[in-house]
Amino acid sequence: MEQYRDKIEEHAAAMERMGLTPVAARVFVYLLLSEEHQATFEQMVTYFRVSKSAVSNALKMLESTKMVGSKTVGGQRKRYFYASLRSLFGEDYMTARMKQFITLLDDIRIVRNTKDDFSQELSDVGTFYKMMLFEIPLILERWRRTVEMNRER
């Protein structure tokens, strides 16, 4: 993995700009580049030379967002972590997140009980996410068909 250190830093910086913490961003990119497509907790602590709690917190956050999964192998006590890209595109996952955000926006707008530009912005963004709830199944179906066609080539 040492040959990827520069790439991990480069791509992790981009992931940080998308909202991940520095350690979570590096762990995620590390798992994407891992030749075994998985790594143990101990391997990541050793590679990044950070505290166990930093890696543990990063993994918890990545697992809670479904970006990373884990498994055990053949009765070993070690957990192997892997990047989980497909789960990010699951319809249930995407719609659940959007519904949570719509609920938050609607509640904020109602609690504010003010007719101003920001309330209108809250309403407009909520409308966009409601529209996306309708569009996501269609987009995902087109994506699945495209992936299938590309595999058949």
C-alpha positions in Angstrom: 0.0 0.0 0.0 3.0 2.2 0.4 3.1 2.8 -3.4 -0.4 4.4 -3.1 0.4 6.8 -0.2 0.4 9.9 -2.5 -2.9 8.8 -4.2 -4.5 8.2 -0.8 -3.6 11.7 0.3 -4.8 13.2 -3.0 -8.1 11.5 -3.1 -8.7 11.8 0.6 -8.4 15.6 0.3 -11.3 15.5 -2.2 -13.3 13.3 0.1 -12.7 15.8 2.9 -14.1 18.5 0.8 -17.2 16.3 0.5 -17.6 16.2 4.2 -15.6 13.3 5.5 -13.2 13.7 8.4 -9.5 13.4 7.5 -9.1 9.9 8.9 -12.4 8.7 7.5 -11.4 10.0 4.1 -8.0 8.3 4.2 -9.5 5.0 5.4 -12.1 5.0 2.7 -9.6 5.6 -0.1 -7.2 3.1 1.5 -9.9 0.5 1.3 -10.7 1.4 -2.3 -7.0 0.9 -3.3 -6.4 -2.2 -1.1 -5.2 -5.0 -3.3 -7.1 -7.5 -1.2 -10.2 -5.3 -1.3 -10.3 -5.4 2.4 -8.1 -4.6 5.5 -8.1 -5.3 9.2 -8.4 -2.6 11.8 -4.8 -3.3 12.9 -3.5 -2.9 9.3 -5.1 0.5 9.1 -3.8 1.7 12.5 -0.3 0.6 11.5 -0.5 2.2 8.0 -1.8 5.5 9.1 0.1 5.7 12.4 -2.8 7.3 14.2 -4.6 6.3 17.4 -6.9 3.3 17.5 -9.7 5.5 18.5 -9.2 7.7 15.4 -9.5 4.7 13.1 -12.4 3.2 15.2 -14.3 6.5 15.0 -13.7 6.8 11.2 -14.9 3.2 10.6 -18.0 3.7 12.7 -18.8 6.8 10.7 -18.2 5.1 7.4 -20.2 2.1 8.4 -23.1 4.2 9.6 -23.2 5.9 6.1 -22.9 2.5 4.4 -19.7 3.5 2.7 -17.8 0.6 4.5 -18.9 -2.8 5.5 -17.2 -5.5 7.5 -17.0 -9.3 7.7 -15.2 -12.0 9.6 -13.4 -14.8 7.7 -13.4 -18.5 8.6 -14.0 -18.2 12.4 -11.2 -15.7 12.9 -11.9 -13.0 15.4 -10.5 -10.3 13.2 -13.0 -8.1 11.2 -12.1 -7.3 7.7 -13.4 -3.9 6.4 -14.1 -3.2 2.8 -15.4 -0.2 0.7 -19.1 -0.7 -0.1 -19.9 1.2 -3.2 -23.1 -0.6 -4.3 -24.8 0.0 -1.0 -24.5 3.7 -1.7 -26.7 3.3 -4.7 -29.4 1.2 -3.1 -32.8 2.7 -3.6 -33.9 2.1 0.0 -30.8 3.8 1.3 -31.0 6.8 -1.0 -34.7 7.4 -0.4 -34.5 7.0 3.3 -31.7 9.6 3.5 -33.7 12.0 1.3 -36.9 11.5 3.3 -34.9 12.3 6.5 -33.6 15.5 4.9 -37.1 16.5 3.6 -38.6 16.0 7.1 -35.8 18.1 8.6 -36.3 21.0 6.1 -40.1 20.9 6.4 -39.9 20.9 10.2 -37.4 23.8 10.3 -39.7 25.8 7.9 -42.7 25.1 10.1 -40.9 25.9 13.4 -39.5 29.1 12.0 -43.0 30.2 11.0 -41.7 33.1 9.0 -42.4 34.1 5.5 -39.0 35.3 4.2 -36.4 34.4 1.6 -34.9 31.6 3.7 -38.3 30.0 4.2 -38.8 30.0 0.5 -35.3 28.5 0.0 -36.2 25.7 2.5 -39.4 25.1 0.6 -37.6 25.1 -2.8 -34.9 22.7 -1.7 -37.6 20.4 -0.1 -39.4 20.4 -3.4 -36.2 19.4 -5.2 -35.7 16.5 -2.9 -39.3 15.4 -3.2 -38.9 15.4 -7.0 -35.7 13.4 -6.6 -37.6 10.7 -4.6 -39.7 10.2 -7.8 -36.7 10.3 -10.1 -34.3 8.0 -8.2 -36.0 4.7 -9.1 -36.0 5.7 -12.8 -32.4 6.7 -12.7 -31.2 3.6 -10.9 -33.1 1.4 -13.3 -31.4 3.1 -16.3 -28.1 2.8 -14.5 -28.6 -1.0 -13.8 -29.5 -1.6 -17.5 -26.4 0.4 -18.6 -24.2 -1.7 -16.3 -25.6 -4.9 -17.6 -25.1 -3.8 -21.2 -21.5 -2.9 -20.5 -20.9 -6.3 -18.9 -22.2 -8.1 -21.9 -19.7 -6.4 -24.2 
